[in-house]
Amino acid sequence: MKETRLSGVNAVAGSDIFRTASLLLYATLVFHVVLLIYARHLNLSSTGVLAATILSALLFTAFVRYFWLRTSLLLNAKFLLCEAGIATFAIATLSTQNAMPALPMPWLIAIAGVFPLVLHSRIGIVVIAAVAFIGHSINVRLGVTISDWLPEFFATICIGWLALLLAKTLNINRIALSQARTNDRRFNAIARVTRHIFIITDADYQIKFANPALQDVIGYDQEEILYGSLQPILHPEDEEEHKNKLRYLRNTPHASIFSRHRTQHRDGHWVWLETRGYNMLHDSAINGLVFSIEDITLRKDAELKLQEETTLLRAVLDLNPSMIYVKDREGRFTISNQVFQKRFGYSSEDELRGKTVYDICMKMANEEDEFTSQQIADEIQQQDLQVMETGIPLQDIEMPGFWHSDMHCWFHTSKYPLRDAKGATIGILGVTRDITKRKTTELQIEYQALHDILTDLPNRRYLVNTLVSAMEISRQRQSSLTMLFCDLDFFKSVNDTHGHDFGDKCLIEICKRVVDALPPTDFVARFGGNEFVILTNSSLAEASVKANAIMQAVSEPLIFDSIAVKIQTSIGIAQLSPDHQVPADLIRDADAAMYQAKERGRNRAEIYDAALQSKSAKHARMDVALRFALERNELSVAYQPKVSLADGSVKGFELLLRWNSPEYGLISPNEFIPIAETSGMVVPIGMWAMEQACKQLAAWQVTYPAMGNVTVAVNVSMRQLLHTSFFTQVRDILNNSGVIPHTIELEITETSAMANPLQTIETLSMLKRLGLRLALDDFGTGYSSLAYLQKLPIDILKIDKAFVHGLDTKQSDREIIRLVMALAQTLNLQTVAEGVETAAHIRELKKMGCNLGQGFLFSPPLSVEQAETLICSSHRFPID
């Protein structure tokens, strides 16, 4: 591919001209001075010698700058200002020497024309004005008439201004050339890496540009492509149509074409191409026909392969022993295999196509059937509608046959939704197979799986399955459902003393006693080991009576092989409540009540006390919910203004977290922040809040540059502060957001700061070096050491609202605040009072010299939009 590059074109910058011009200026000036001294045999004063020496030093500096240190200190703005001043001083000194004729004014004009090339515009204007004024002063001192010095004065101004314009023009040209080079490289990179072919031809289809993808597709190298050796061979079946489209494209301004055709590869095989052409002869930058070509050979091969696979799929479908069928949304059969057709007496798919399940059931109906054909069809149709409406498949449905002849048979059915390319359900796929042999075996295994081998009682799995239906029935009938959870006391010692065989005999006998002590309607299961569970439709009072009967029966002596033991049991009782959503909930509460019985002496029954468990359970559930709050976007932020107590202007905001949980609703930070602290979630949540604050403040700073140094404060917890990656994460957030660092404040509570003072001081010092402002929050409520406090690199003290609320009623609170203010003034810290709610608070705080206040007197926490309104309107709150 032939590339157009701009690397040979270089832009001249003002610094390049300055290096040459300054060298020539100093060389010419030194030569002029030497020539005057030599030609007129002048003796310079000590001041003149100093000026001449300075000029020689400047010449040496310019020489070094030109040949070696091109980007060093010698081109620093401060150094250049100093150099301009020194050069002007030397020229002015030599010009005022009595022993030496005055140097011509053009040397100062040269200074004004050289240095603005490398100075910022405003500084350059100041330099030009200063040089012009110095030249005027020298001329006045030397008694030059106004007609002589005035033109030189204006010449200085004009040449300096032209130098500024030249520097600006050179800089613009350099930027433009850099952008052109960038665009050129981007175009070449895109053209190289894309797998699509891009070709530009003239009106005679001669190639002007082609990217390397063409060689990959048809096998010709770049030389053959660009120098006309390429002669594409079109497939005879596609040639005429494709050439007609090319002629239309060339002859029709602004036209475009689409074509699919075959072209012969260099090695002889045919390549399918999909071509889009655009007539851009009218565009002077392109002046040609532009073609975008894609190799679709693989796609065409895939289409052929799909046809072959369709034939194969039909064979697989008909040879499958399962009954397979497809229905549309109206319930009509569209596809079926031969097994399904024969099962219902049809000879072909065409004969079955279009019929519904009602047609089949009517055909299969028999007077001996348990259900009518309408009932059977309705149930099947309901299943189909459920799958199509919900989009959720029904899988692994196992049921006996519907018809009398199939009652001894079992069938396994799965139904899946069929979707079109857009994801809309267009029907269902059903797969049914005869599983009679397997089901018979499974029923035998299932009984063994659901019953305890030792006692033949239902086991834990059976209990859970039974409990699911029992809970549902109890709620439907609004009847009582109570669980008794029994655990044999010290049964392990029986096994350890007399052996497990003896223990097994005891368990079998105890099971019989428990079953005999209860009515037949109660469900008894062995939960595991020496634990038993009883389900009964009884009230708590009735369950307590049954528990006493069980304890009485169990406590009777057990005698086996001349060994007598007496075993007791502890029983927990829990009744089904709305809080029990799944069986595990009811089992958990009954188990908890059983442990209460053991803790209170054993061999007794205890009823579950929900009050003892609700608080810890809610705390645990909120802990789990909080772990998903960030992922589910349940957290949000609010901004509470911090107001100047001097003029009522908004100086910043404190970012406050809000959690709107779908399960618990709006949750106070006072409730969920401690949970976050305990679980460690405060670290990712805190960094999320930091990121939100920086992004939002950066956006405001771009949109409202006049907002000045309005800050946003973010609370930092002790866990964050002690986290090893905290500093790195904060630094990355600052860099990525582009926010001005000193407008972000980190608020650390006094307690957090004192948790590990040495590490806190080190971490805060590193944060301080990033440019962040640091605030000590809730000051006065902790136990700070003043020795450590003065070492903390903080900028702000925040007075806790507990002291502010008592400011106008409690002398002690006033004295505490006064001491805090004195400490802040001693340490040169800004102060912020929280919880400002009355005008009296403002008056007292202003008297004490407090800088800022925040509280509901000014504003509650605001949304992003409301906070932005305060910023853009420069709102001021009334203070007096």
Buried (B, 14 or more C-beta within 10 A) or exposed (E): BEEEEBEEEEBEBBBBBBBEBBBBBBBEBBEBBEEBBEEEEBEBEEEBEBBBEBBBEBBEBBBBBBEEEEEEEBBEEEBBBEBBBBBBBBBBBBBBBEEBEBBEBBBBBBBBBBBBBBBEEEBBBBBBBBBBEBBBEBBEEEEBEEEEBEEBBEBBBBBBBEBBEBBBEBBEEBEEBEEEBEEBBEEBEEBEEEEBBBBBBEEEBEBBBBBBBBBEBBBBEBEBBBEEEBEEBBBEEBBEEBEEBBEBBBEEEEBEBEBBBBBBBBEEEBBBBBBBBBBBBEEEEBEBBBBBBBBBBEEBEEEEEEEEEEEEEEEEBBEBEBBBBBBBBEBBBBBBBBBBBEBBEBEEBEEBBEBBBBBBBEEBBEEEBEBEBEEBBBBBBEBBEBBBEEEEEBEEEEEEBBBEEBEEBBBBBBBBBBEEEEEEBBBBBBBBBBBEEEBEEBEEEEEEEBBBEEBEBBBBEBBBEBBEEBBEEBEEEEEBBBBBBBBBBEBEEBBEEBEEEBBBBBBBBBBEBBBEBBEEEBBBBBBEEBBBBBBBBBEEEEBBEBBBBBBEBBBEEBEBEEBEBEBBBBBBBBBBEEEBEEBEBBBBBBBBBBBBBBEEEEBBBBBBEEEEBEEEBEEEEBBEBBBEBBEEEBBEBBBBBBBBBEEBBBBBBBBBBBBEBEEBEEBEEEEBBEBBBEBEBBBBBBBBBBBBBBBBBBBBBEEBEEBEEBBBBBBBBBBBBBBEEBBEBBBEBBEEBEBBBEBBBBBBBBBBBBBBBEEBBEBBEBBBEBEBBBBBBBBBBBEBEEEBBEBBEBBBBBBBBBBBBBBBEEEEBBEBBBEBBEBBEEBEBBBBBBBBBBEEBBBBBBEBEBBBBBBEBBBEBBEBEBBBEBBEEEBEBEBE
